[in-house]
Amino acid sequence: MACGFTEWHLPEASFVAYDGDEAVAYLSAEAFPHEFEDRGWPHAWIDGVGTVGSHRKRGIASSLIVPAMRVMAATGMEYALLGVDSEN
C-alpha cells in the first residue's frame, strides 16, 4: 500500500492544508468497521493531526477537523474519536 495507508484509511475525510506550495498541516482519518459492533455504533478515528512548527498557533489543524467530521457524518459515522498523546 502506498504511503503506509491501510485498508482502513478514509481519504475522503483526510485533508492537507497548504501555504502556497508548502504543506503545513494535515489530518488523517480511519475507520475500523470490525470495531462497530464492539462499541455499538459506527465511528471514525482522527488518526493523526498536526502542523509544521512555523505555522502553529494559527488554528490551521483545528480548521481541518470540521470538514473531516462533516464527511464522517455524511458517510454514516455517529461519532468521531481522537486519541491524544499528552506528551506531544
C-alpha positions in Angstrom: 0.0 0.0 0.0 1.4 3.4 -1.0 2.3 5.9 1.7 1.8 3.5 4.5 -2.0 3.8 4.3 -4.1 0.8 5.4 -7.3 -0.5 4.1 -9.0 1.5 6.9 -7.7 4.9 5.8 -10.5 7.3 4.9 -9.1 9.5 2.1 -12.4 11.4 1.8 -12.1 12.6 5.4 -8.4 13.3 5.4 -7.0 16.7 4.5 -3.8 18.7 3.9 -3.6 22.4 4.3 -1.1 24.4 2.1 0.5 27.7 2.3 1.3 28.3 -1.3 3.0 25.1 -2.5 4.1 24.1 1.1 2.0 21.5 3.0 1.7 23.0 6.5 -0.9 20.9 8.3 -2.7 17.5 7.9 -5.5 15.4 9.3 -5.6 11.7 8.6 -8.8 9.7 9.3 -9.5 6.0 9.6 -12.5 3.7 10.4 -12.3 0.1 11.6 -15.7 -1.5 10.8 -14.8 -4.6 12.8 -15.0 -2.4 15.9 -18.5 -1.0 15.2 -20.3 -3.9 16.9 -18.0 -3.9 19.9 -18.6 -0.2 20.6 -22.2 -0.3 19.5 -22.1 2.4 16.9 -20.3 3.3 13.7 -17.4 5.7 14.3 -14.2 7.0 12.7 -10.9 8.0 14.2 -8.9 11.1 13.6 -5.7 9.1 13.4 -3.3 12.0 13.1 -3.4 15.7 13.0 -0.5 18.2 13.0 1.0 21.4 11.9 4.6 22.3 11.0 6.3 24.5 13.6 6.4 27.7 11.6 2.5 27.6 11.2 1.4 26.6 14.7 -0.9 28.6 16.9 -3.0 29.7 13.9 -5.8 27.2 14.2 -4.9 25.5 10.9 -5.1 21.9 12.1 -8.2 22.7 14.1 -9.9 24.0 11.0 -9.3 20.6 9.3 -11.4 18.8 12.0 -14.7 20.4 11.0 -14.7 19.2 7.3 -13.4 15.8 8.4 -16.3 15.4 10.9 -18.8 16.5 8.2 -17.5 13.8 5.8 -17.6 11.3 8.6 -21.2 12.1 9.5 -22.2 12.1 5.8 -20.8 8.6 5.4 -22.8 7.2 8.4 -20.4 7.6 11.3 -22.2 8.5 14.5 -19.0 9.5 16.4 -15.5 10.8 15.7 -12.8 9.7 18.1 -9.4 11.3 18.7 -6.6 9.7 20.7 -4.3 12.2 22.4 -0.6 11.9 23.2 -0.3 14.1 26.3 3.5 14.3 25.8 3.1 15.7 22.3 
